[in-house]
Amino acid sequence: MLATARTFTLDGISARPVRVEVDVHRGLPNFTIVGLPDAAVREARERVRAALVNCGFEFPLRRIVVNLAPASLRKAGPGMDLAIAAALLSASGQLEWERLAQVALVGELALDGSTRSVQGALAMTEAAREVGAEAIVLPAENGPEAALTEGIGVVAVDSLGRLPALAAGEWDPPRPEPLPLELGAPPTAPDLADLRGQPHLRHALEVAAAGGHSLLMVGPPGAGKSLAASRLPSILAPLAPAEALEVARIASACGRLESALVGGRPFRAPHHTISAAGLIGGGTPPRPGEATRAHRGVLFLDELCEFRRDALEALRAPLETGEVSIARAGGRRSLPCRFMLVAAANPCPCGRGEADPDCTCTPYDVQRYQGKLSGALADRIDILAAVRQPSPTEIGGPPGESSATVQDRVCAARERQERRLGEGRCNAEMTPAEARACSLSSEAAALLADLYARQRLSGRAHDRALRLAQTLADLAGIAEIGEEQMAQALQLRRRDNG
Ligand SMILES: [Zn+2]
């Protein structure tokens, strides 16, 4: 007897359809899975055997062959257990399910037959809708995230034992309540009010958030660099519904989506020992890296100089294009990664800074360190903020402006940008041609031209200054970049501000 079922395997952050074919016939009892299964898929044999028996079904003592098609696609993870079990029950005459071919089944099985959540349930549900499945049957824990997808039935089951009643139409569970997609930051998110004093740093954060500019903070340890970075998501414009779904899809592919994961923009702060593959993604099948997990949010690299050179190099192209491209047998896979880069570094190896009398670094040390700093993504950084230790009066002083107040100004600036550049775009993403088309007052143009000639700015630096000045004009709510905005933009790019 032959039976088939539909399921999915995760590939990056998207799901690919897999057809499970089960053949049961006479012969020495045997259970084989073919079709490029990984170790977790091969182990489905043991889980499915135990789950069947413990749910009161009979495990056929015959020759069983499971084929996972297409054979060229590598199948990973335990998420195909439920589909294999359903097809096996059908092939051995224990499950009569007329509509088995019209539904998709996804889920891992425990030995007692209960279902366990899978990664990427949201992408799988979307893929099931695309291939025209009527409904997707998946573990109860994945129900709320799958229900975010409209236009397809979602059936959440807690056990393999539910299938006969479901197939016979005797059990018709209600559609699970979808996870709430919170577009703004959750109320418990850290607030910018915690950053006291530090007006230069606050301004740099606001400008970075308003225009999507990358930011490097240089200052001694304990000056508040990490604190400032972690507050950035709370002043960014709230996610649009489509963006929130993109973020949810990535979080779902990296693990089960919980309500705690949906809410505001992501903030990722990988440790400096991370590998290039960990940072931008890799492996077979490709796993999203930190850059993709920071999509539509903030990627914070603390101790920038300590990161591995190859890891930072790997980040350069994705920073420019907004996606990671991974070469694989069977084509390239691309993963989205449009994030704001925020980095922090100490001013010198000891961290105190050359101006500090306690700095123990030799001029050679400092020179070498700063060489490292300028090599590390320096040409990808828009804003450089010098951060100093807050004074006791500042620390004991009143809290700073709250995130909500700053966010209002950021949102207004973003709206101006979107009107000019199109939906979802910001000044940092302007092409060189767009940057040069910004309208400038004659004084601002003279200021830029003067600096361009005197300091031999590169074409790239010239365009970056224009993009920053445009963001300052958007924050000020004016149509034309004035002398003041241009001067401020040049100041934000200098090493010795503040
Ligand atoms: Zn030092």
Boltz pocket constraint, residues with backbone or C-beta under 6 A from the ligand:
constraints:
  - pocket:
      binder: B
      contacts: [[A, 348], [A, 349], [A, 350], [A, 351], [A, 352], [A, 353], [A, 354], [A, 359], [A, 360], [A, 361]]
      max_distance: 6.0
